[in-house]
């Protein structure tokens, strides 16, 4: 299983898994969780990647939290992200890998700093279920 973090435009932020027994199964799992036919990756520091729903680029709902997280992580203006987004670790070739505990903590930190909802620890705990 491939473990990552799902960020939805509805402000949901949760851990999830995708079967990665084969490349085809992993790609179908990513398409399903992103609710799209095509996706792309934004490279983030710390060996992380943000996979986003490329189908939603023109007219999908804005994912404010994923956009803010990408801007916070890179320290640069990030493209407006529309639709679902997922954060995974990435290997040397850019393929998704399960988040390490340190990477998971980094994602939570970026998210808390970058979002208005994430700044309140009492609201963070029920929204982000860590394994």
N, C-alpha and C positions, 0 to 999 in steps of 0.2 A: 504494500500500500504506500501511496505517496501522500504525505500529510502537508497541508498548507493552511492558509487563512483566507477566507472568503469575505469580500467587502461588497455589499450590495448597495444600490442607489437609495434603498429605503433605510439606510443607516445601520443595517445589520452587519455585524462583525463577528465572525465565528470560525472556529477550527473545523476542517472537514478533511475527507480523504478521497483519493481517486485510485482505482485499481491500475497498477502500472505493470502488470504481468507481461505485456507486450507493448510495443510502440503504438500500434493501432488502437489497442484498448485504452491506453493512456490518453491518446488524442481524442478519442470519443468521450472519455470521461471529462476532459477539459472542456470540450464543446458543450457537453451537457450542463456542467456547473456554470459555465459562462453564458449558457443559453444562446449559442451562436453557431454559425457554420465555419467562421474563420476567427482567429485570434492572433494577437501579436504580443511581444514582450518588451517592456521597458526595463532596462538594466538599472538596478539600484546599487548603492554601496553595500559593503559587508557580504558580498556574494549572494545577494538577493535579486529577484526578478519580480516584476508585476505583470502578470498576464492579463490582458484586457480584451474585451469583446470588440473585435474589429468591425462586426456587422453594425454596431450601434454608432459608429463614428459620425454619421450624418444627422440622425434625428432621435436617438434614444435618450432616456432620462439621464441627466447629469449625475455622476457619482461624485458628490462633493468631497466625501471623506477619502476616497481613493486618490482624487486629484490633489487634495491637501497633503496627504501622506507622501505622494511622489514629489511634490514640491519641497516638503520638509526634508525628505531623505536626500535629495540631490542638491538642495540649496539653490536651485534654478527654477525658472518658470517651466512648468510641465504642461503638456497638452491637456485640455479638458477631457477627462475620461467620462465616457458615457456607457451605461450598462454595468454589468457585473465586472469585478476584478478579483484576481487571486494572487496571493504572495506565496512564492516558494523560494527555497534556496535554488541556486543554479550551479551546474557543474562547469568544467572548463570549456565545454562546447555550447553552453547556454541552455542545455536541457534542464527541465525542472527536477529538483531533488527535494526530499523531505527537509523541512526546517529543523535546524538544530535548536536546542534549548536557548543558546545565546542569540540566534537569529530571531527566534520567537519573541524573546525579551526586547530585542531591538525594534521589531515591528510594533510591539505594544507601546514602547516609548515614543516612537515617531508618531503613532496614531494619537496618543494622549496629548502630545505637544501640538499636533497639527489640527486637531478638531475641537470644536467647542464642547461637544458631548464628552470627549475623552479626557478632559481636564479634571473631571470630578471622579476620584477613585471609587466612591460609593456607587456611581452609575457604571463604572468600568467593569467591575467584577461580574455582574450578571450578564453583561453584553459580550464578554470575552471569556469563554470557557477554555481554560488551558488543560491539556492532558496531564 
